[in-house]
Amino acid sequence: MKFENFHAGDFVKRYQYKSFEPVPVNHDWGWDDAIINTLLESANRALGELNAFSLIVPDIDLFVRMHVIKEAQQSSRIEGTQTGMDEALMSEEQIQPEKRDDWREVRNYVEAINAAIESMQTLPLSSRLLRQTHLILMQGVRGEHKQPGEFRISQNWIGGSSLTDAVFIPPHPDSVPDLMGDLEQFWHNQDIYVPHLIRVAISHYQFETIHPFLDGNGRIGRLMIPLYLMSHGVLAKPALYLSDFFERNRTSYYDALMRVRTNNDMVHWVRFFLNGLAETANRGQAVFQAILKLRARVEKDVMTLKGRAQNANQALELLYRKPIISAADLGKELNVSTPTAHKMVDSLVDLNILKEITNQQRGRLYVFNDYFNLFVN
């Protein structure tokens, strides 16, 4: 099937509305568009260079954790949560009560990502894996009563207040099992010769079009991208997430998805997606390069603490995982006394490694500012 000849599906009349019924995607794909070839080459090169950093950056899993938290925060932000990156790094008791519902959604996403990645050691990318991930995502938050962990058995819609004024109405619930079965076969079909980056672009479009859950489809669909790439060995570590790109280009993102459904324009969507992959991978490389430079600088700085340098280096290892922290938490994590922890924080503040951010006498929080800024700028 050539992209240029693709027919995305049909709007089928239901009672008082029309649902969009997409065609299956588990078949060969080709294209005449030369720009896709160029973008595919660029995206593959950028992903390869990003993977190289996973081999040369010491303790890379420390820094991957921040990528996961940023993904959770950005992907949830697309869905309307207002949790900032700083708040996503705090504990629940440090969050203002009126913001805790949004905070819990972000933390659920972090748990869902980590659980999915761990499950992939024994379970392939599959509908089962996505349902398990969805169950964690929706636990105890808005949408918890909308069949968490199960594909929908009722009609949902996107935009508008009801089916009568919806922007888009996904396929009828009776179609969901077969469409998801077809998509799962597409992920693992070794009898067709479609590059993985093209497959994942088509897969994200198809998943968002099927909209198989009553809630949480956007977040699961975006998470599916790195899960697919990792499951096929394209991505070595979970350090590439497109939610930041989609958030910065939100209107273009939704428009590109809709252009496939309404105008059969798969070419435009694949171009947009591949451009996002390359840009995101290049940004990831820049972050890892900056981390290496920062790590060398701060390790040199803490050596000036002489007898306290060993404790300071242990504090730094903690700060790469938890760049916003209190002196009490630092003392607890490093198993040192409260006075020792406060002296360590004061020393790191003097070295401009930590910065106090709460402007209060008690319960102060400190940020590893230069490191934190790598993930918010």
C-alpha positions in Angstrom: 0.0 0.0 0.0 1.5 3.4 -1.1 0.9 6.3 1.3 -0.2 8.3 -1.7 -3.0 5.8 -2.4 -4.1 5.2 1.2 -7.7 5.4 2.2 -7.9 5.8 5.9 -11.4 4.6 6.5 -15.0 5.7 6.5 -17.5 7.6 8.6 -20.2 5.1 9.4 -23.7 6.2 10.4 -24.8 5.3 13.9 -27.7 6.5 15.9 -27.5 10.3 15.9 -23.7 10.3 15.1 -21.1 8.9 12.7 -18.1 7.0 14.0 -14.9 6.8 12.0 -14.0 3.2 11.2 -10.3 3.0 10.2 -8.9 0.3 7.9 -6.4 -2.3 9.1 -2.7 -1.4 9.0 -1.1 -4.8 9.1 0.3 -5.0 5.6 3.2 -3.7 3.5 3.7 0.0 3.1 5.5 2.1 0.6 5.7 5.7 -0.6 6.9 7.9 -3.5 7.5 10.9 -1.4 11.3 11.6 -1.5 11.1 13.9 1.6 10.1 10.9 3.7 13.3 9.1 2.7 15.4 12.1 3.8 13.6 12.4 7.1 13.8 8.7 7.7 17.6 8.8 7.2 17.9 11.8 9.6 15.8 10.2 12.3 17.7 6.9 12.1 21.0 8.8 12.4 19.8 10.8 15.3 18.5 7.8 17.1 21.8 5.9 16.5 23.8 8.8 18.0 21.5 9.0 21.0 21.9 5.3 21.5 25.7 5.8 21.5 25.4 8.0 24.6 23.7 5.2 26.5 27.0 3.3 26.0 29.4 6.1 27.0 27.6 8.0 29.8 28.5 6.5 33.2 25.5 5.6 35.3 23.1 6.6 32.5 20.1 5.2 34.4 20.4 8.1 36.9 19.7 10.5 34.1 17.1 8.4 32.2 15.0 8.8 35.3 14.7 12.5 34.7 13.7 11.8 31.1 10.9 9.6 32.4 9.7 12.3 34.8 9.8 14.9 32.1 7.8 12.7 29.8 5.2 12.1 32.5 4.9 15.8 33.2 4.7 16.8 29.5 2.4 14.1 28.4 0.0 14.8 31.3 0.2 18.5 30.5 -1.1 17.8 27.0 -4.2 16.3 28.7 -4.7 19.4 30.8 -2.8 18.9 34.1 -1.0 21.9 35.5 1.9 20.2 37.4 5.2 21.8 36.7 8.5 19.9 36.3 9.6 21.1 39.8 6.4 19.9 41.4 6.7 16.5 39.6 10.0 16.0 41.5 8.5 16.8 44.9 6.8 14.5 47.4 3.0 14.7 47.9 3.3 16.5 51.2 5.3 19.2 49.5 2.5 19.9 47.0 -0.2 22.4 47.7 -3.5 20.5 48.4 -5.4 22.0 45.5 -2.7 20.7 43.1 -2.4 17.2 44.4 -4.9 15.6 41.9 -2.8 16.8 39.0 0.3 15.7 40.8 -1.0 12.2 41.3 -1.8 11.8 37.6 1.8 12.7 36.8 3.2 10.3 39.4 0.9 7.5 38.1 2.4 8.1 34.7 5.9 7.7 36.1 4.9 4.4 37.8 3.2 3.3 34.6 6.2 4.0 32.4 8.6 2.2 34.8 6.2 -0.8 35.2 5.9 -1.1 31.4 9.6 -1.0 30.8 10.2 -3.7 33.5 7.4 -5.8 32.1 9.0 -5.8 28.7 11.8 -8.0 30.1 9.3 -10.9 30.0 6.3 -9.6 28.0 6.4 -8.4 24.4 4.8 -5.1 23.3 1.1 -6.2 23.2 -2.4 -5.2 24.0 -2.0 -7.0 27.3 1.0 -4.8 28.2 -0.8 -1.6 27.3 -3.9 -2.7 29.3 -1.6 -3.4 32.4 0.0 0.0 31.9 -3.4 1.7 31.6 -4.5 0.2 34.8 -1.6 1.8 36.7 -2.1 5.1 34.9 -5.7 5.4 35.9 -5.4 4.2 39.5 -7.0 6.6 42.0 -7.2 9.6 39.7 -9.8 11.2 37.4 -11.0 8.5 35.0 -10.5 5.7 37.6 -14.2 4.7 37.0 -13.7 4.5 33.2 -12.7 0.8 32.9 -9.0 1.1 33.8 -7.0 -1.7 32.3 -9.8 -2.6 29.8 -10.7 -1.7 26.3 -13.9 0.3 26.1 -17.3 -1.3 25.6 -19.1 2.0 25.0 -18.6 4.9 22.5 -16.2 7.7 23.4 -15.5 10.9 21.5 -12.8 13.7 21.2 -13.7 17.3 21.7 -17.1 18.8 22.3 -19.5 18.0 25.1 -21.3 15.0 23.6 -21.5 12.7 20.5 -23.7 15.3 18.8 -21.0 18.1 18.8 -17.8 16.0 19.0 -14.7 17.0 16.9 -14.0 13.3 16.2 -15.7 10.1 17.1 -13.5 6.9 17.1 -14.7 3.5 15.9 -17.7 1.7 17.4 -16.6 -0.3 20.5 -17.5 -3.5 18.7 -14.6 -2.7 16.3 -12.0 -2.2 18.9 -10.9 -5.8 19.6 -10.3 -6.6 15.9 -8.5 -3.3 15.2 -6.2 -3.6 18.2 -5.5 -7.3 17.2 -4.5 -6.1 13.8 -2.3 -3.4 15.2 -0.6 -5.9 17.5 0.1 -8.1 14.6 1.6 -5.2 12.7 4.1 -4.6 15.5 5.5 -8.1 15.1 4.9 -9.0 11.5 8.2 -10.3 10.1 6.7 -11.1 6.7 6.4 -7.4 5.7 9.3 -5.1 5.1 8.4 -1.8 6.7 11.1 0.2 8.6 10.5 0.4 12.3 10.3 4.2 12.4 7.6 4.1 9.7 5.8 1.3 11.6 5.8 3.3 14.8 4.5 6.4 13.1 1.6 4.5 11.6 1.0 2.7 14.9 0.7 5.9 16.8 -1.8 7.3 14.3 -3.8 4.1 14.4 -3.8 3.8 18.1 -5.0 7.4 18.6 -7.6 6.8 15.9 -8.9 3.6 17.5 -8.9 5.3 21.0 -9.4 1.9 22.6 -9.8 3.2 26.2 -12.4 5.4 27.6 -9.7 7.7 29.0 -6.0 8.0 29.0 -5.5 7.2 25.3 -3.2 10.1 24.5 -0.8 9.2 27.3 -0.8 5.5 26.5 -0.4 6.2 22.8 2.6 8.4 23.3 4.2 6.0 25.7 3.7 3.3 23.1 6.3 5.0 20.9 9.4 4.4 23.1 8.0 0.9 24.1 7.9 0.0 20.4 11.4 1.3 19.7 12.8 -0.5 22.7 11.0 -3.8 22.0 12.6 -3.9 18.5 16.1 -2.8 19.7 15.9 0.6 18.0 16.2 2.3 21.3 18.7 1.0 23.9 17.4 3.0 26.9 14.1 4.7 27.6 15.6 8.2 26.9 13.4 9.3 24.0 9.9 10.6 24.5 8.0 12.7 22.0 5.5 14.4 24.3 7.7 17.5 24.6 7.7 17.9 20.8 4.0 17.2 20.6 3.3 19.7 23.4 5.3 22.4 21.7 3.6 21.7 18.4 0.2 20.8 19.8 -2.0 22.3 17.1 0.1 20.8 14.3 0.1 17.4 16.1 -3.7 17.2 16.3 -4.1 18.6 12.8 -1.7 16.1 11.3 -3.6 13.2 12.9 -6.9 14.6 11.6 -5.6 15.1 8.1 -5.1 11.4 7.8 -8.7 10.6 8.8 -10.3 13.3 6.7 -7.9 13.7 3.8 -6.1 10.3 3.8 -2.9 12.3 4.1 -0.5 9.7 5.6 2.4 11.5 3.9 2.0 14.6 6.0 1.6 12.7 9.3 4.7 10.5 8.7 6.8 13.6 7.7 5.6 15.4 10.9 6.4 12.3 13.1 9.8 11.6 11.6 10.8 15.3 12.1 9.7 15.0 15.7 11.8 11.8 16.2 14.9 13.4 14.8 14.5 16.7 16.7 13.8 14.9 20.0 16.7 12.5 19.6 19.0 15.5 18.8 17.8 17.3 21.9 18.4 14.2 23.9 22.0 14.1 22.7 22.5 17.7 23.6 21.2 17.0 27.1 23.6 14.1 27.6 26.5 16.1 26.4 25.6 18.9 28.8 25.3 16.3 31.7 28.8 15.1 31.0 30.2 18.6 31.1 28.2 19.5 34.2 29.3 16.3 36.0 33.0 17.0 35.3 32.6 20.5 36.6 30.7 19.8 39.8 33.0 16.8 40.7 35.9 19.2 40.4 34.2 21.7 42.6 33.4 19.3 45.4 37.0 18.2 45.5 37.7 21.6 47.1 35.7 20.4 50.2 38.6 18.0 51.0 37.5 15.9 54.0 33.9 16.3 53.1 34.3 15.5 49.4 33.3 11.9 49.8 30.0 12.8 51.4 29.5 15.5 48.8 30.0 13.1 45.9 27.4 10.7 47.5 25.1 13.7 47.7 25.6 14.4 44.0 24.7 10.9 43.1 21.5 11.4 45.0 20.8 14.8 43.4 21.0 13.3 39.9 18.0 11.2 40.9 16.3 13.8 43.0 17.4 17.3 42.0 14.9 18.9 44.3 15.5 17.9 47.9 15.4 19.1 51.6 18.3 18.8 54.0 16.2 16.3 56.0 15.7 14.1 53.0 19.3 14.3 52.0 20.3 13.2 55.6 17.9 10.3 55.5 19.0 9.1 52.1 22.7 9.3 53.0 22.2 8.0 56.5 23.9 11.0 58.1 22.9 13.2 61.0 20.7 16.2 60.6 23.6 18.7 61.4 25.9 16.9 58.9 23.2 17.1 56.3 22.6 20.8 56.8 26.4 21.5 56.6 26.5 19.5 53.4 23.7 21.5 51.9 25.3 24.8 53.0 28.6 23.7 51.3 26.8 22.8 48.1 25.0 26.1 48.2 28.3 27.9 48.6 29.6 26.1 45.6 26.5 27.2 43.6 25.5 23.6 43.0 22.4 23.9 45.1 20.0 26.8 45.2 17.3 27.4 47.9 13.9 27.8 46.2 11.3 28.1 49.0 12.3 31.4 50.8 11.2 30.0 54.2 12.8 29.3 57.5 11.6 25.7 57.9 11.1 22.9 55.4 13.4 24.5 52.9 13.8 22.9 49.5 16.9 23.1 47.4 17.4 22.5 43.7 20.4 21.2 41.7 19.8 24.2 39.5 22.1 23.6 36.5 21.0 20.0 36.2 17.3 20.7 36.6 17.5 23.4 33.9 18.7 20.9 31.4 15.3 19.3 31.5 13.1 22.4 31.5 14.8 24.6 28.8 
